[in-house]
Amino acid sequence: MATAKKAPVKGGAPKGNKNAAGNAGGKGKRTLYRPEFVRIAEGMALLGATDAEMAAAFEVSERTFTDWKRRHVELSAVLKSAKLPADGNVARSLYQRAVGYSHPEDDIRTVSIGNGMSEIVITPTMKHYPPDTGAASLWLRNRQPHKWKDKIEVKEDINLNVFPPKAELDAMYTRLLTESKESESKIITGRMERLGIKPDSSGDQE
């Protein structure tokens, strides 16, 4: 009697291929990461690029770029070391704008010396930049947020049930209405007196 042969199962991983996608422990999808990305990322970080901007440059999502930093120690280390001086340069520039600063500058002009001739005259000068209130505000709000933050928090509970009862409101309305009528009557009487008109005070008497 002939023995039936078993057909191979589709999708099964060949024996001995540990990287096959169908094999347990295989690597699956290939990563887009390249070792040369370290140097590129370092340069971008020194220029002040954010993780989102670097991820866009490498054409991956920010989540993938974060995963690269977690998996590749060399990338994470170079980004940390590069971002510190970049942040320091930005902070120093912001501080200088906040307090004002000066720097030497050459004033270059073309001066006529007669007979249709001219010469270039270079005069060393000092250029001054006044303090920038916007930069000062940003600096203080980040350095001392508890003192300089824009948002004012109201910590006390606000009681919205401050209206008096209906009876008190009715009495208030009646009093104001009476005062209004009395005031109107006084105004009319005053006008009549100024015009020489005597008000009719006889009324109906029994």
Secondary structure, 3 states (H helix, E strand, C coil): CCCCCCCCCCCCCCCCCCCCCCCCCCCCCCCCCCCCHHHHHHHHHHCCCCHHHHHHHCCCCHHHHHHHHHHCHHHHHHHHHHHHHHHHHHHHHHHHHHHCEEEEEEEEEEEEEECCEEEEEEEEEEEEECCCHHHHHHHHHHHCHHHHCCCCCCCCCCCCCCCCCHHHHHHHHHHHHHHHHHHHHHHHHHHHHHCCCCCCCCCCCC
